[in-house]
């Protein structure tokens, strides 16, 4: 590996990779992202490149009438490589037992539908799991969840945050993964489409339907919730969907109408207590938006889509959609652009080849970035 990292030895690097390629598993190819660009380029030349990122985790297909409960253990869930146009199947617990609420850092966050309430964190690539108890004394179906890091990373801060009405709970790594701590966020009310949460490192930001903002640095020994009252005139009363997303350390707020025909972009200035309108994403990024899975990626990670392109994961559970997909005509994400006038914008509804059929009316899609923890062995 030392020789492979040395740019003065490209032939030796290629020879080493060619020798070990037959013994590499898929998880090993994901790890190659951590190695230098020349190493990854040779992977492509030998036909074993990691698939382009991101993927989209598609809704689980509806079970046919009379199907047994044996499917509850989990059937292969389709993860669609958007840039590469290829599908992968990994077992994820059935929606009859758990519902997906967030993704991040290569993990899927699922919550049990029935008692006993619990939160399951699953890495579909390796099959690794973490189970944590429900953080609140009472069950409340109205909440947001976000991962701040991989639960297997062993960092000192938290890795999972759950936000409900007026309460924020975060879980620190530990031997039993039960180390929940709670903070009060007075005034925060969950709303499926108008409130959201995003993590910037170990700091989380919350926004509600009136664009009031809360912030908490969970890496502090004694974290506290800070509040800011912000407000601005909406460019359109139709912009009824709010998304928080982090881009190069900036907190962005994206507003969209139900059809994604109009998209407005704002950047947070915490000290000025203001959302500042901006015409383009910092760093010329492509925005991937969805509840619990938003991200900003470079164009090279989105099949060369132009900066400012916005891809919305299809999540009908966040708000009744105007364009609810008919049976057999499901679409899983749409594409718009920041700053485009309604008359100049063609909103594209995207489907997946060979993925037509019966899907639940509330089945959500989630952006997913496959990853393997550096200290974790592939299974």
Protein Blocks (a to p, Z undefined) as FASTA:
>chain_A
ZZmmpmklmmlmmmmmmmmmmmpcfklmmmmmmpcfklmmmmmmnopaccdddddddddd
dddehiafklmnopadddddfknopacddddddfklpccfbdeehiacdddfbdcddddd
ddfknopacddddfbfbdcfbdcdddfbdfklopabdfbdcddehiacdddddfkopacc
ddddehiacdfklgccddehjaccdddfkopacdddfkbmbdcddddddddddfbfklmb
ccdddeehiacdddddfkomaccdddddfknopacddfbdehiiaddddehiaccddfkl
ngopaehiacddddfkloccfklccehiacfbdcddehiafklpccdddddehiacjddf
klccddddddddfkbccZZ
